Amino acid sequence: MRPRTTPDRRHDRTDRDATTGTGGYHHAMYVDALSFLEDERAAWVPFEALATLDDEAFDRPVAAAHGWSARDLAVHLVYWQEHALEVARELAVGDTSPAYERASAEWDERGGDAINAEAIERWKDAPAAEVRARMSSVSGELRGYLTVVPETRWVKNAERREFFLGETLDHYEGHLGDLRAILATVDG
């Protein structure tokens, strides 16, 4: 019913301006974890509205959101949060992240469209309540793990800082238009 491709590049590191990124957050300002975590929380809040939609609205495809439903958008964003969470777990106990390396290799080999479509397909028949539960738990768990990852392993490491920005703040910003389009079908 809905294998779709991603409406954005997810977080293509090759075309991001190193100082400002793809969005409105100034990456150079993140000299400590707390600043990043506060911005990440604030940027995620608007997407929590997806979880409040009734089941019919949650699963209704929206043409202006690249044909995605609220479920599709939620699954897509949470899938990449879960990836960031796996990396954060590894960085909390060590200097490297095999999960980061595996996912980067997979992205290069298969491409983002295939990975994103597969993630959405995997969750298309899951109960809406389960998707909503993931939405409400994964972002907080990610923030929790990032509080225990030494800052030298992510905030003060340019490559990893860009990775976490790409999976969260920049990613959310890239999908604000989709969020607005989905919510407009309910509000309007």
N, C-alpha and C positions, 0 to 999 in steps of 0.2 A: 504494500500500500504506500509506503513512503520512503524508499531509499532516496535520499536527496544528497546533493553535494553542498558543501559549505558555501555560504554567501560571501565569505571573506577568506583571507589567506591564513587565518588563525593567528599566526605571529611570525611571519617570514622575517627572519633576522637580517636578511640581506638588504632590505630597503627601508630600514628604520634609521632615522636620524639619531645618532648616538647621544645627543644631549636632550632632545625633546621627545624622542620616541614617535609613535604614530598618533598619539593622542595628546590630551591637554595636560598630562602630568609631567612635570619636569624631573627627569630621572636623576639628575645630579643632586637634587635636594635630598635624596635618601641616604643620609649619613648614619642613620640608626634604624633599627627594625621597627620601633614603635611608630614612627612617621609613616612607613610603608603600610603597616598593619591597620592603622587608622584610616588611611586612604582606601585601602582594599575593602574594608568593612563598609565604608560610606558608598563606594562604587557598586557594591553588591546589593545594597538595600533595595534599589528600584526593581531588581529582578525577582525579589521575594514576592512581588505582586502576582507573578505567574502561579505561585502555589495557592493563591486565593481563588482562582477561577474554578467554576464548576466543571464537572467532567466533560460535558459537551464542549464548552469553550476551550478547555485544556487540550482537547484532541482535534479541534477544528483547524485545518490548514488555512493559512492566510496568504493570499497572493502577494501582498505588499511586503511580506516577510520571506520572500523567496520560496513561498509555498510551505514554509515550516509552520507547525502548530506550536503552542506554548510548550507542549511536551517535548517536541523536537529541540526547541531552543534550550529548555532546561537540561535535557539529557546532554546536549552538545557542550554546554558550559560546564556542567558538573563532571563530565568525562575528563575534560582537561584539568579541572581542579583536582580530580582524583589522581591524575598523573603527577601534578605538582605535589600533592600530598605524599605520594610514594617517594618522590625525589627528596622531599623534606625529611621523611622518616630516615632515609639512608644518610642524609647529611647531618642529622642529629647525632649519629653514632660514628661517623667516619668522614674522611676528607673527600671521598668520591661517591658518585651515584651511578651504579650500573643501570638503573632504570632510565636515567637521563640519556645515557649512551645508547641503550637499546631503542628507546623511542626516537632519538635523533636519527639513528640508522634506518628505522622503519619509515620515518617521515621522508627521508631521502630516497628510499627504495620504492615505496608504494605511493607516496603522495598524500596530501591532506584530504583530498576529496574522498578517496577510498576509505581512509581511516575514519573520517567523520561519518560517512554514510553507514559504515559497519556499526559504529557505536549507536547511532540512532536506530538502526534496524534491530539491534540486540534488545533494545528497551521498548520497542513499539507496542508489544502486547503485555507489558508489565502493568500491574494495577497502578492507576494514577496516584493512589496514596503512597505507594512505594517510591515513585519518582519524586513526589513532594517531600517525602522523608529524607531522601538523598539530598535534595536541594537545601533542606534546613540543617542538615548535619555536616556535610562535607566541607563547606566553606569555613565553618567554625573550627572543625578539626584541623584543617590546613593552617589557619591562623594560630591555633594552639601549638602545632608542631613547629611552626616558624619561630615561635617565641623561645624554643629551646635549641634551635640550630645556632651555633656560634655565628655571629655577624660576619666574621671573616670568611665563612663558607657560602654566604649568599649576598647580604647587603653590600659588603665591601669587596665582593668578587664581581667584576663587571659582567662576565658571561652569565653567571648564575643569577645576578640581579635582573638582567635582561630576560632570562628565561622565566623567572617568577612574574615579572611585569607582563610578559607575553601571555602567560597562562591566566592572568587575573586582570589587572587594571586595563591594559591595552585591549585584551580580549573582550571585556565587558563593554568598553567604549565602542569597539567595533560592531557590537550587536545592539546598541541602544536604539537604532532605527527599527530593527526587527521587534524589539520589545514594545516600542511605541505603536507600531503597526498592529501587533497582536492585541494590545490593551485597547486600542481604538475600536476594535471590532466588538468589544464588550461595552465600552463606555459610550459609544456613539451609535 
